[in-house]
């Protein structure tokens, strides 16, 4: 099992470093985070759309094949 307290301490230390040392960089990082979140949502939407379209396509192909076979 993972030692959660150690992970928590590491995360808090990282956050402290981010808050103190990398204040300028955090402003640059925030838009990147926003972009990744938006991109992930967009990508998920595209995947869902492709899956639905593929299902419809599969149905059409099955109908056509059932007529021929």
C-alpha positions in Angstrom: 0.0 0.0 0.0 1.0 3.6 -0.6 2.1 5.7 2.4 -0.5 8.5 2.2 1.0 10.7 4.8 4.3 10.8 2.9 2.6 11.6 -0.3 0.5 14.3 1.5 3.7 15.9 2.9 5.4 15.8 -0.5 2.4 17.5 -2.1 2.2 20.2 0.6 6.0 20.8 0.3 5.6 21.1 -3.5 2.7 23.6 -2.9 4.8 25.6 -0.5 7.6 25.8 -3.1 5.1 26.8 -5.8 3.7 29.5 -3.5 7.0 31.0 -2.5 9.6 30.4 -5.3 7.5 30.1 -8.4 5.0 32.8 -8.1 5.8 34.1 -11.6 5.8 30.7 -13.1 2.4 29.8 -11.6 0.9 32.6 -13.6 2.3 30.9 -16.7 1.2 27.5 -15.5 -2.4 28.4 -14.8 -3.4 29.0 -18.5 -1.7 25.8 -19.4 -3.8 23.9 -16.8 -7.0 25.6 -18.2 -6.0 24.7 -21.7 -5.4 21.0 -20.7 -8.8 20.9 -18.9 -10.6 22.4 -21.9 -8.7 20.2 -24.3 -9.6 17.1 -22.3 -13.3 18.0 -22.3 -13.2 18.8 -26.0 -11.4 15.5 -26.7 -13.9 13.5 -24.6 -16.7 15.2 -26.6 -15.1 14.3 -29.9 -14.6 10.7 -28.8 -18.3 10.4 -27.8 -19.3 11.9 -31.1 -17.1 9.5 -33.0 -18.4 6.6 -31.0 -22.1 7.6 -31.8 -21.3 8.1 -35.4 -19.5 4.8 -35.6 -22.5 3.0 -34.0 -24.8 4.6 -36.7 -22.3 3.6 -39.4 -22.1 0.1 -38.0 -26.0 -0.2 -38.1 -26.1 1.0 -41.7 -23.3 -1.5 -42.7 -25.2 -4.3 -41.0 -28.4 -3.4 -42.8 -26.6 -3.3 -46.2 -24.9 -6.6 -45.5 -28.1 -8.2 -44.3 -29.7 -7.3 -47.7 -26.8 -8.7 -49.7 -26.2 -11.9 -47.7 
